């Protein structure tokens, strides 16, 4: 769906994106994670032909960008850095104008398309108020509706849940899941781990312009080789496992052990009561923190 | 895309506010003239202003002479400066481009909507000033034609037919539109350079003011023929009998050169620019 090779963008002396090899496959729910200023937005803008790369190649839907971007974009819906609307016009009129501006949409079924898009994002009952009067969440939904006008094969969404309340975030996630089940590939960028973890199946992590990590979420969250055990017989377990207990917090133990099932059998055979037992997995947060260096909006003082 | 741009133009209240302001100036002047009946001394004040006292049908021409030097170019500069930079700062430019609207097409649509705005503004000024002129000054009793005023024509007392007046006004509209396109081209170019609509409009106005100052400066005589505002008032020559074409032709040619060069620059700049907001 999306392939980039050695993609680099320099703005004067600063390098916003350096040597990124992104790969989004058809049907993916790809989550692009990274702190603010790590180059996510610049990368997305290059994919859409808004910003021109200094070096490297981009292929979207099998076609080179920006050379043939005009054949690519009609099949792509995107939300880049917040929605952009004409504030003095109502939401519906905004969608009408955006729909009329692009190719491939007949005038006759414009109304139906706009209604459908509004319906999908939960704005079916929208009134004639100008966008100026909308809440941040409503604008975000409207922007998403604009992205959905042409029932795209690929959705590129930069921070789509900005300004939404928890219920709104959930609704958008359900909508994206539904679209993905219908075959739409989704590339979602966010600095919110929880959002990516809840929706995505594949994750790329950006840090100061580099794509430092790209893998399936399941692979990233590999077992750590430890088992977390909750038992009222903690003292007996410590004696039984002899040195394999790495940490103890009351009746909660962390045990070094590759196979949780074997450990469970071993404990039950020994007559230890087990309340809870689970193989420990790395959290996405751990993975990301290991891969990234520092928050880019943090400004360190000089070393005295 | 042109249809979309026109819809945006005419769905925006500011379009009508600007047109109303343009109409208000000749109206205010007419009220003062009609109540006091004091004509400007010959050679001073706006062209045609003393002539309209005897014939209200000439007031549209006087109105053009009133709005052309400042008010009309200012409004064109503001709108053209806003054309691309305004979309950029509102965040709509990126959504238009990924719709996708080709960058060339977007520029052309913007230019067309500016032309339509100029025509719309001039038309409203012409209509309102014609009505104002007839209402406040009355038409000449002689119904066979319109006498060209002596302070404009070299030959006094020449009479032109109403049809003659009509084509002269139409030619004037065309000439002024071309002149305003020159202004639009300056502002549109700056609009593709900066993301600040105000900055682009300001830049274009600065160019015009400098040009206006230099036009009157004898020391700058060497560059005078190339200044964008040099031939702005040449349309008055349409009201001579016979029409004096020399300045009109030069003026139109000069504006076309500005138009081609600046639009070319705007296009080249816009095609290769990173859209970052």
HADDOCK unambig.tbl for C-alpha pairs under 7 A between the chains (distance, minus, plus):
assign (segid A and resid 48 and name CA) (segid B and resid 98 and name CA) 6.60 0.50 0.50
assign (segid A and resid 50 and name CA) (segid B and resid 94 and name CA) 6.99 0.50 0.50
assign (segid A and resid 50 and name CA) (segid B and resid 274 and name CA) 5.98 0.50 0.50
assign (segid A and resid 50 and name CA) (segid B and resid 275 and name CA) 5.22 0.50 0.50
assign (segid A and resid 51 and name CA) (segid B and resid 274 and name CA) 4.30 0.50 0.50
assign (segid A and resid 51 and name CA) (segid B and resid 275 and name CA) 5.71 0.50 0.50
assign (segid A and resid 51 and name CA) (segid B and resid 276 and name CA) 6.98 0.50 0.50
assign (segid A and resid 52 and name CA) (segid B and resid 274 and name CA) 6.11 0.50 0.50
assign (segid A and resid 70 and name CA) (segid B and resid 100 and name CA) 6.42 0.50 0.50
assign (segid A and resid 73 and name CA) (segid B and resid 98 and name CA) 6.07 0.50 0.50
assign (segid A and resid 73 and name CA) (segid B and resid 99 and name CA) 6.64 0.50 0.50
assign (segid A and resid 73 and name CA) (segid B and resid 100 and name CA) 6.02 0.50 0.50
assign (segid A and resid 74 and name CA) (segid B and resid 99 and name CA) 6.61 0.50 0.50
assign (segid A and resid 74 and name CA) (segid B and resid 100 and name CA) 6.59 0.50 0.50
assign (segid A and resid 84 and name CA) (segid B and resid 90 and name CA) 6.29 0.50 0.50
assign (segid A and resid 84 and name CA) (segid B and resid 91 and name CA) 4.41 0.50 0.50
assign (segid A and resid 84 and name CA) (segid B and resid 92 and name CA) 4.54 0.50 0.50
assign (segid A and resid 84 and name CA) (segid B and resid 95 and name CA) 6.83 0.50 0.50
assign (segid A and resid 85 and name CA) (segid B and resid 92 and name CA) 5.80 0.50 0.50
assign (segid A and resid 97 and name CA) (segid B and resid 4 and name CA) 5.98 0.50 0.50
assign (segid A and resid 98 and name CA) (segid B and resid 96 and name CA) 6.88 0.50 0.50
assign (segid A and resid 100 and name CA) (segid B and resid 4 and name CA) 6.70 0.50 0.50
assign (segid A and resid 101 and name CA) (segid B and resid 1 and name CA) 5.00 0.50 0.50
assign (segid A and resid 101 and name CA) (segid B and resid 4 and name CA) 6.23 0.50 0.50
assign (segid A and resid 101 and name CA) (segid B and resid 101 and name CA) 6.56 0.50 0.50
assign (segid A and resid 102 and name CA) (segid B and resid 99 and name CA) 5.03 0.50 0.50
assign (segid A and resid 102 and name CA) (segid B and resid 100 and name CA) 5.41 0.50 0.50
assign (segid A and resid 102 and name CA) (segid B and resid 101 and name CA) 5.82 0.50 0.50
